[in-house]
């Protein structure tokens, strides 16, 4: 039997809100490790004042170290070389700005508009490997949408781990939103039940959790594909968004995850978590070049407000500040 649990919003967020710094500041702080590997070292490199073969070779090493990837690194280097030839770039500031602009242009297509009012309920299916931060991201997304006047319902589709279900119930309590859960059973059935409950309650957004799984676990990949099919039975237009949660610290391995999950469940967007704990934030450039999917949200901390929509220019600025 399914349980529909209603959370009660607490007042604990009030002191937290008073202590918040701006998102831009948190983003800059969160990308400190990647910036140390990329931005600070490039400044020393660009202090030479001109773009030549030696500079490009050393810059390539820095880009690869930040997990920008071979294809994206080559794109950025070619772009910088062309700008230097055309504009006669000289001096640290001019070269640094040109590289930041090239990166912004590369990752800008990943910043896409997103209209969750197109359907009611708007069904968001979330997937990811174990430990990527998926369930925590769902709790933060619930907070984000609620703060914008949306009514949210959570579906505890990770029926394998009691801890995941309890974690989602705790987020429901914290945010004051309903959670559809059961102790064990079919995750597809949980999603199906959540959609019908959402219709009855005039809910705006359904956030459907799933168990973490590796792309190599073919039986589990087929199971999540089934969840997607069952959602379509409950709502022919759904799921309206399929978000893959990626741990930024895995670097280039994120590309393989995107491709594998996309083949199974048609990924429409990404959440990139734990950018504050890694120097591999350059993987966003690799994603843009090799398997471009909109990055809906990025996470740069553990706070409830540390998951926000991806803005290409802010990201590039934070790397080269």
N, C-alpha and C positions, 0 to 999 in steps of 0.2 A: 504494500500500500504506500502511496505517495503522501508525503507530508508537505503542507504549504505553511511555511513559517514566516511570520511577520516580524521584522526587526523593529526595535525602538531606537530612534536616533538619540544619541547622547549629546551632552554639551561639552564633551572633551575637546572638540575642535576649536572652541573659542580662544583659549590661550594660544593654541597652535597657530591660529590665523594671525594673531597679533605679532607673532615672532617671525612670520614669513618674510623672506626677502623676495625680490622680483624674480620672475622665471628666468629672465636673461642672466641675472647674476648666478642663479643656480646652475644654468646651462654652462656658463663659463667655468664655474667651479667644478662641475661634473666632468668636463672634458679636459681637466688639467693634465691627466696622465698622457692622453693622446697629444695634447698641445706640447707637452714637454718633449715628447719623442719627435714630433713633427714641426710644430710652429717655432719653438725656441731654437732648434737646430737649423732650421732653414734661415732664420734671421742672421745667424752667424755666417752661414754660407753666402747669403745674398749681400753681406757687408762688403764682399769683394767688388761689388758695383757693376758687374756686367755678366751677361748670359753667354757662356762659352761651353765647349764640349766637356771640360772638366767639371764645371758646375752642374751640368745636366746629368753627368754620370753619378756624382755624389748625391744629387737630389733624388735620383731614381732609387738609390739605396735607402734613403730616408723614407720615401713613399712606401716602398715594399716592407720596411720594418714596421710601419703603421698599418699594415694589412690593406693598403689601397689596392693591391693586386697588380698583376703585370699589365693587363689591358687598360685599366684606368690610369695607371702610372704613365704608360706610353701616350695615352690621350693628353694627359696634363702636360707632359714634357713637350710634345709636339705643339700644343697650344701655346705654351710659354715661349718656345723657340720662334714660332710664327709672330707672336706679338712683339718680341724683342727685335726681330728683323723689320717689322712694319713700323713700330713706334719708337725704335731706338731706346729701349729701356736702359736706364742707368741709375744706379743707386739702390740701396737696400729697400727703401720704402716703395719705389716704383716696381721693383721685381716682385716683392712680397704681395703687393696689391694685385698685380697681374696674375699671380698664382691663385690667390684667394678668389678672384673673379672667375678664373677658369674652373675652379672647383665648384663654385656656386652654379655656374652654367651647366656643369655636368650633372649635379644632383638635383637641380631645380625641377626636372620632370617628376621626381619622387614626391614632391609637395603638391598634392592634388586636393581639389575641393571635395567635400563629403556632405551630402544632404541626407540626414537621418529622418527627415520628415516626409520622405517620399513614400513610406509605407508605415502602417500602424497595425500591429507592432513591427518595428524594424528589428529583424533578427540577425544577431551577430554571433557566428560560430567561431570559437577560439581553439587553436591547436598549437602544438609545440612539443619539443622533446622534454624529457624529464629535467627539471631544474632550471628551465629557461625563465621562470618567473610568471608563468601564465595565470595561475590562480590569483596571485597578488595583483597582477595587472587588471584582472577583472574587477577586483575590489576598488582599485583606483579609478577605473573607467566608470564604475557605478557612481562614484563621487563626482567625477568630472561631468557626467551627463546630468546628474541631479542638480548640480550647481547652475546648470543652464536651463532649468525648469522642466526637465524630462522625468517622466515616471518610469522607473527601471525595475526589472525583475531578473533574478539570477536563477540559472538552471545548473544544479550541481551534477554535471554529467561525468565527473570522475568517480565512477562507482567502485573502482578497485581499491582506492586508498581512503580509509576512514578519515585520515588526517586532512586530506584535501577537502572532503565534505565539511568537516568541522571548521576548516579555515574559511571556506566560503560562507558558512553560516555566521561565523564571527564577523566577516565583512558585511553581511546583510544586517546584522545587529548594529554595527558601527554606523552604517549608512542609512539605516531605517528603511530597508527595502525588503520585499518578499523574496524568499528562496524556495525553489522547488527541489526537493531532495528525497532520496530513499537510501536505505542502508546498503543495498546490493541490488544487482540486476542489470538491466539493459540500459546503457547510456542513451540510446536512441529513444527509448520510451520516456526517459526523463525530459528530453528536449521536446518530444511530442506533447507531453502533458503540460510543459511550461508554456508552449505557444497557445494552447487552448485556455490556460489560466490567464494569460496575458490579454487575450481577447475579452474574456469575461470581466476583467478588471480595468479595461481601457488603458493598458500599459503602453508606453511609447517605445521602449527598447527592451529587448530580451538579450541578455548576455549568457550564452551557453558554453559552459566549461566542458572540457573533455580530458581524459587521462593523458598524461605525458607518454610519448612513445618514440622509439627510434625509427627512422625511415627503413631500416633493415628488418624490422619486425612486420613481416608482410601480413600476418593475420590481424595485427592491430591496425595496420594501415587500411585494410579492408573494412575493419570495424568502424573506423571513423568515416570512411566513404559511405557506409550504411547510415550513420548518423545524418549525414548530409541528405541522403535520399529520403529518409523518414521526415526530415524537416520539410522537404519539398512536398511530401504527402499532406502534411499539416497545413502548409501554405505554399501554393504552387509557385509563388514569386520568390520564395526564400531558399536558402539563407541570403539575406541582402548584402552581407559582408562576411567573408571568411578571412579571419586575421590569424596570421602565423606569428607566434611570439619567438623571437630570436635573442639569445644571449650574446651580446656584442663581444664577449671575451673569447668566443670560439673562432673569431676571425673569419678566414676564408672558408671554414667548414660550414658557415652560414649559407653559402651559395648552394651547396649540395642539399641542405635542408629545404631551402626554398623550392628547388627543382623537384625533390621527391614528394613533398606535401602538395605542391601544385598539381602534379600528375594524379594524385589521389583525390584531392578535394577542391581543386580549382581555387587556389589562394588569390584573393583580390587585394590584400593589403598586409602590411607588416607592422609589428610592434618590436622595436629594438630596445632591449632592456640592459641594465647594468653598465651603461657607458661610463659611469663614474668609477668603476672598478677595473678598468682595462686601458691599455695604451693602443688598442686595436680599433679605435673609432673610425679609422679610415676605411673600414669595410663597407661603409655606406657608399663610397665611390665605386667599389667593386660591384656592389649590388646594382648601382645605376648603369654600369657599363655592361654587365654580363647577364643579369636576370632582373631587369627593372620591374619592380612592383611598388606601388605607392607606400611610403612609410607613413602610416597614420599617426603613430605616437612613438616618442622616444622617452626612455627613463634614465634619469641621472641621479637617483637617490632613493632612499627608502621611505621618504615622507609621502603622505597621501596626495600631495600636490606635485610630486616629482615625476609625474607622467603627463606629458603635454604633446599637442600636435607638433609634427615636424615642420620646421621652417628652414628652408635651405640656406638663406643668407645668414640667419642667426647662427646656424651650425658652422658654416665656413668662417664667419667672423670669430667664433669661439675658438676655432683651431689656430687661427693666426693672430690672436689678440696680442 
